[in-house]
Amino acid sequence: MKAAGIYGRFGPNLDRVKPTKAEVTRTVRRGGDGMPAFTNLTKAQVNAIATIGSNVYVGGAFTLVNTGVSRFFLAAIDASSGLLTSWDPACGSSVFSLATRGNVIYAGGGFNYVSRMPHAYVAGITDNSITGIDGEPRTLETPPASVRVDAVYPNPMESAGAGIVRFTLRSPGPVTVRLFDIQGRQVATLLRQESRPAGRHEIRVPAAIAASGVYFVEVATSEGRAVGRVVLVR
C-alpha cells in the first residue's frame, strides 16, 4: 500500500497477529473489528472483489446468494451493514475479474449478455447504465418478475424416477429451462427457446440427468428469470 501511495489504518497487521484459520472464518461469518458478517453470501466460487464508496462488488460463479436470492454472477453488498443491495445487472455467465473507475464497475468474464442486452466478455456498469467495448452507454434494465418457479417436486429427486418443475409465465413467449450446479456451471438444458403461452406449465426432469448433489433450475424468458432449488440423490 505504501508503494501505491495509500496510507491510513486498514486493519491489524496480520503478519504480526497471525490469526488461525478458525479465527479468520469466525470473523468473516460473524463480523468484528469493523467488518460486517458475510455468512450467507454464497457457497459458490467468488473470483473477484472491488469497491466503490461503501459498496463491495463481488463477481464469480454463483447464481444464488443469501441462501436463495437470485443474483447471476454479480452482486453488491453494503460494506457498513453486510447486507445485499438491490443492484442486479444479471450477467449471462461467470465473472472472472472486476475493476473500478469513478462510479463505474468494469466486469470481465465469459458472459454474452448483461441485463438482457448483448455484451460479450467486458462491460462497464453503473447503477443505471452499461457501457460495452463499443463505448456506447445503454440504460440498465432490471428484469421484471414476469416468470415464477412455483414448485420443484419431489425434492429430493431419486435417480430411479423423475421430477416435475412447475412454473408460471405472465406473458407468452419462448422459454429456456436450464440446470446449474452449486458452482454455477450449466449441467443440462431442459427446454431451449420453446414457445409457451401465458399461465402455468410443467416439465419433467429425469433425476439421472446429473450426479447426486444440490442444483438450481433456471426458468428464463425474454422478460426475466426465476430459480428453483433441487437435490438429486442417486
C-alpha positions in Angstrom: 0.0 0.0 0.0 2.9 2.3 0.7 4.3 1.8 -2.8 0.9 2.7 -4.2 0.8 5.9 -2.2 -2.1 4.7 0.0 -2.0 5.4 3.8 -4.2 5.0 6.8 -5.5 2.3 9.1 -6.8 -0.6 7.1 -6.9 -3.2 9.9 -4.5 -5.2 12.1 -1.1 -6.3 10.9 -1.9 -9.9 10.0 1.7 -10.9 9.8 2.1 -9.9 13.4 -1.2 -11.1 14.7 -1.0 -14.5 12.8 -4.7 -15.4 13.2 -5.7 -19.0 12.9 -8.0 -20.3 10.1 -10.7 -20.7 12.7 -10.4 -17.1 13.9 -10.5 -15.8 10.3 -13.5 -17.9 9.5 -15.3 -16.7 12.6 -14.7 -13.1 11.9 -15.9 -13.4 8.3 -19.0 -15.2 9.4 -19.9 -13.1 12.5 -18.2 -9.8 11.7 -15.9 -7.9 14.1 -13.4 -5.1 14.3 -15.4 -3.0 11.8 -16.1 -5.9 9.4 -19.7 -6.9 9.0 -20.7 -10.6 8.7 -21.0 -12.1 5.2 -22.1 -15.6 6.3 -24.8 -16.2 3.8 -23.4 -14.5 0.7 -22.6 -17.6 -1.4 -21.0 -21.1 -1.2 -20.1 -20.9 -4.9 -16.7 -19.6 -6.1 -16.0 -15.9 -5.8 -13.4 -14.8 -8.4 -13.1 -11.0 -7.9 -14.0 -8.2 -5.4 -13.9 -4.5 -5.9 -15.3 -1.4 -4.0 -16.9 1.9 -4.9 -17.7 4.0 -1.9 -19.5 1.9 0.7 -20.4 -0.9 -1.7 -18.4 -4.1 -2.1 -18.9 -5.7 -5.6 -18.5 -9.4 -5.9 -18.1 -11.4 -9.2 -17.9 -15.2 -9.5 -19.7 -18.4 -10.4 -22.8 -18.0 -8.2 -26.4 -17.8 -9.3 -27.9 -17.5 -5.8 -26.8 -15.5 -2.7 -28.1 -15.1 0.8 -29.4 -18.7 0.7 -32.0 -18.1 -2.1 -31.8 -14.6 -3.6 -31.2 -14.7 -7.3 -28.0 -12.9 -8.4 -26.4 -14.1 -11.6 -22.6 -13.9 -11.3 -22.5 -10.3 -9.9 -23.7 -8.9 -6.6 -23.2 -5.8 -4.4 -23.0 -5.6 -0.6 -23.3 -2.6 1.7 -19.9 -2.8 3.5 -21.3 -1.0 6.6 -24.1 -3.5 7.2 -23.1 -6.6 5.3 -26.5 -6.6 3.6 -27.1 -7.3 -0.1 -28.1 -4.3 -2.2 -30.8 -4.2 -4.9 -28.1 -3.9 -7.7 -28.7 -6.8 -10.1 -27.2 -6.5 -13.6 -27.7 -10.2 -14.2 -24.8 -11.4 -16.2 -25.1 -14.4 -18.6 -22.2 -16.4 -17.3 -19.3 -16.3 -14.7 -17.4 -13.1 -13.9 -13.7 -13.5 -13.6 -12.4 -10.0 -12.9 -13.6 -6.6 -11.6 -12.1 -3.1 -11.8 -13.4 0.3 -10.9 -13.0 3.9 -12.2 -15.2 6.6 -10.7 -18.7 5.2 -10.3 -18.2 2.5 -13.0 -17.6 -1.1 -12.2 -15.9 -3.0 -15.0 -16.6 -6.7 -15.3 -14.8 -9.2 -17.4 -15.9 -12.8 -17.8 -17.4 -15.5 -20.0 -20.8 -13.7 -20.4 -22.5 -12.8 -23.7 -25.2 -10.5 -22.2 -25.8 -8.3 -19.2 -29.3 -7.2 -18.1 -30.9 -8.9 -21.2 -28.6 -6.9 -23.5 -25.7 -8.3 -25.6 -22.3 -7.6 -24.0 -19.6 -10.1 -24.8 -16.9 -10.6 -22.2 -16.4 -7.0 -21.0 -19.0 -4.4 -19.6 -18.8 -1.2 -17.6 -21.8 -1.0 -15.3 -23.1 1.8 -13.1 -26.4 2.0 -11.1 -28.4 2.7 -14.3 -26.3 2.1 -17.4 -23.9 -0.3 -19.1 -21.1 0.5 -21.5 -19.8 -2.3 -23.7 -16.5 -2.5 -25.5 -18.1 -0.4 -28.3 -18.1 2.5 -25.8 -21.9 3.1 -26.3 -23.8 3.6 -23.0 -27.2 1.9 -22.7 -29.9 2.0 -20.0 -29.5 -0.7 -17.3 -32.7 -2.7 -17.1 -33.7 -4.9 -14.2 -35.6 -7.9 -15.5 -39.2 -7.7 -14.3 -40.7 -10.5 -12.3 -42.6 -12.0 -15.2 -41.8 -15.6 -14.5 -42.1 -17.7 -11.4 -41.0 -21.1 -10.3 -43.9 -22.5 -8.3 -42.6 -25.9 -7.3 -39.9 -28.5 -7.9 -41.0 -31.9 -6.7 -40.4 -34.5 -5.4 -37.4 -32.8 -3.7 -35.1 -34.6 -3.3 -35.4 -36.5 -6.6 -34.2 -40.1 -6.8 -32.3 -41.4 -9.8 -34.8 -44.2 -10.4 -37.6 -41.7 -11.3 -38.2 -38.2 -12.5 -39.3 -34.9 -11.0 -41.5 -32.0 -12.1 -40.7 -28.3 -12.4 -43.9 -26.2 -12.3 -43.6 -22.6 -13.4 -45.9 -19.7 -14.3 -45.4 -17.2 -17.1 -47.1 -13.7 -17.1 -46.7 -13.3 -20.9 -46.5 -15.8 -23.8 -43.1 -16.3 -25.4 -40.1 -18.6 -25.8 -38.8 -20.3 -22.6 -35.5 -21.8 -21.7 -35.0 -24.0 -18.7 -31.5 -24.9 -17.6 -30.0 -26.9 -14.7 -26.9 -25.4 -12.9 -24.7 -27.0 -10.2 -23.8 -25.2 -7.0 -20.7 -23.7 -8.6 -22.9 -22.0 -11.3 -21.9 -24.4 -14.1 -24.6 -25.4 -16.6 -25.3 -29.1 -16.4 -28.3 -29.5 -18.8 -30.8 -27.7 -20.9 -34.4 -29.0 -20.3 -36.1 -26.5 -22.7 -34.5 -24.3 -25.3 -36.4 -21.3 -26.6 -39.7 -23.3 -26.7 -42.8 -21.1 -27.2 -45.2 -21.3 -24.4 -48.5 -19.4 -23.6 -49.0 -17.4 -20.5 -50.1 -19.4 -17.5 -48.9 -22.4 -15.5 -46.7 -25.1 -17.0 -44.9 -28.3 -16.0 -41.9 -30.1 -17.4 -40.3 -33.4 -16.4 -36.8 -33.6 -15.1 -35.1 -37.1 -15.2 -33.3 -37.5 -11.9 -30.5 -39.4 -13.6 -29.6 -36.3 -15.5 -26.7 -35.5 -13.1 -24.7 -36.8 -10.2 -26.0 -36.5 -6.6 -25.9 -33.0 -5.3 -27.6 -29.6 -5.0 -28.7 -28.0 -8.2 -30.6 -24.9 -9.4 -33.3 -24.9 -12.1 -33.4 -21.6 -14.0 -36.5 -20.7 -16.0 -35.8 -17.8 -18.3 -37.8 -15.8 -20.8 -37.0 -12.6 -22.7 -38.5 -10.6 -19.8 -36.9 -12.2 -16.8 -35.9 -15.3 -15.0 -36.6 -17.3 -11.8 -34.7 -20.0 -10.0 -35.7 -23.1 -8.0 -33.5 -25.4 -5.9 -33.4 -29.2 -6.2 -31.5 -32.0 -4.6 -30.6 -35.1 -6.7 -30.0 -38.4 -5.0 -28.5 -41.5 -6.7 
